[in-house]
Structure formats: C-alpha cells, structure tokens
Amino acid sequence: MIVRIPLIVVRTTWRASMVKIVLLALLLTFFLLTLKIGTFPLAMLEVIAAVFDDSDPVRHMIVADHRLPRALAAMGCGIALGAAGALFQTMLRNPLASPDWIGFTSGASFGALLAIHMFGGYLIVGALTGAAITACLVLALAFDRGLNIRNLVIIGIGANLMIGAAADLLLARVDLMTAADMSKWLVGALNGRDWSDAQLIWSGLVLLAPALFINEFYLRPSILGDPTAQGLGMSLSSTRLASAVLGSLLVTLAVCVAGPLAFVAFVSAPIAKRLEGGVTTALLSASMIGGMIVLLADIASRFTPLVQLPTGVFTALVGAPILIWLLLLETRRGHLR
C-alpha cells in the first residue's frame, strides 16, 4: 500500500497500517486511564470537565495540575525511548542492541548526577553535556573509515560499564540522604513531574520529528544489508552517525524528565516489528509501544502497597522477561553461540 501526501510518498502494508491504528487507540486509552485512576478516582466525564473547567478547584488541581502533566511527561518519555531503541536496533541490525547497553543512557544519567552533586541543579545541562561527551567519545573511537558497527557496540558496552562504576563512586562520596535521592532518580521516576517537564519532552519531540522522519527514509535500506544499501546509493556512515546523534538526543530528553527508565528502549522495537511483520524500522509503532509501557508502569507504581515504587522498577519487570525471550530466540536462530 502506498500513502501519498504532498511531496511525500510513504510505502506501507495493510497489516502495518492496522497495527499503527490499534496502537494509537491503545495509547490514547492508557493516557486517559492515567488521568482517571488514582487515590482520588474520577469518572471520565469528571476528568474532561476538570481539564476545561475550574469551577471545582479540587478536581481541577488534581487533574490539570498533577495528573495531566505527569501523564504527558510519561507518554513523551516512552515515545522518545521507543524511537531511540528502534533507531539503534535498526542501525546496528541487532534486536539486542539498545542505548541502555552502549553508554548513551548512562552518559546522560551521570552528567545529570554530577550537575546535581556539584551545582545542586542544572540537571538538563548536565544530562546534555554527559550525553554529548559520551556520544562523541564512543563515536570517535568507533570510527574506522566510517562508523564501524562492531566497534560501536564493543566500545559502547565498555563505556557503559565505566560510567556505571563512576556513578557508584559518586554515590559513595555523598551523604546518605543525597545518595538515597540519587539512587531513586537513577532507577527512573515520574513523581512530582509538572508542566515544565511535559513542555521539555514534547518540545524536543516536535523539534526532532522532521529529522526522525527524514532519517528513517534513509535508514530503511540498511535493513537489507550493507551491500544492498550501498548499491541503492545509501551513505552508510553518515546515516548511522545521524541515527546515533538523534537516538542520543531522544535518550537525553527522557533522562532529563524521568531518569533512565530501564528496558523501554530495548523492548519497544522488537515488539513493534513482531506486530508489523516483514522488514521494517517500525519507528512509529515502537514509539507508541514505548509510550504505552511507561504509562502502564506509571499506573502500576501508584498502586504499590505501603510505598510508591519508582516507575523504572515496573519497566524493568516488563523488560526482563522480554530480554530472556529475545536471547532464547536469537540462540535458536543461531545468532548467539
């Protein structure tokens, strides 16, 4: 099936189109449930009324000032991480690849922690600086007459381990209260998110959306292998570099808002590609699945008995079984020995 928009021609399949429509409907459903469910339950009509009408100040405060920005931040972070995971896994042609494993997420997290420790704030600046330095070092070391995929994975895993050790050292040198707050943030949490967080993540997504669309157009042939992609006139090195930069920016946005939510970037693309079938980047579907995972994890975190656990705990609970499933699947295919 070919979808024609002015100046743009998009090739897709009926199955992929239906998957996207269903995922969009589910994403919106989970978003509305996030606004409805809580310690102060509301009917859906009450939620809608509270957003547009402030005649009931209590309901308006609960929905418009607390639940709505938190839900928007959660969905935006999930979309960013899902898209980043799809970019990296398509670029590296490996369903086990993820920005979580190759240092990009760790770099942003460590930069934010260092900014909190040294300056008591400037989290966004710290995360951007940490991600930029990590990305530049990893990409520079992996560059060998072009961006070498194998080098990128190996160097990225090494950088991830080194940055993790540096974060542990930093936690060991601060007082117990600060270490406890940092540890909770390192897991990934959405407690207390406000409109500034929602504006940050969605402004970044809107700005990066055109670049993501263009990059996906050039990235799609790489799924068929390097010789085929080069035969079609694709510049592998520049496309991979652009994918790495876009992926690191998406991860940095999510880390600035919610911390490093584990496994979201890792699991979104494999699920999306399984649903769509065929050879595809599944960027849009992976983004929506990432948004759904974070929204569901945030709902689950609110109903933990006695204590409200960080959202990242529940994303890890979702991601760990999928990691085991993917490892078994790759082993059966003979890709892992």
Order of alpha helices (4+ residues) and beta strands (2+ residues): beta-beta-alpha-alpha-alpha-alpha-alpha-alpha-alpha-alpha-alpha-alpha-alpha-alpha-alpha-alpha
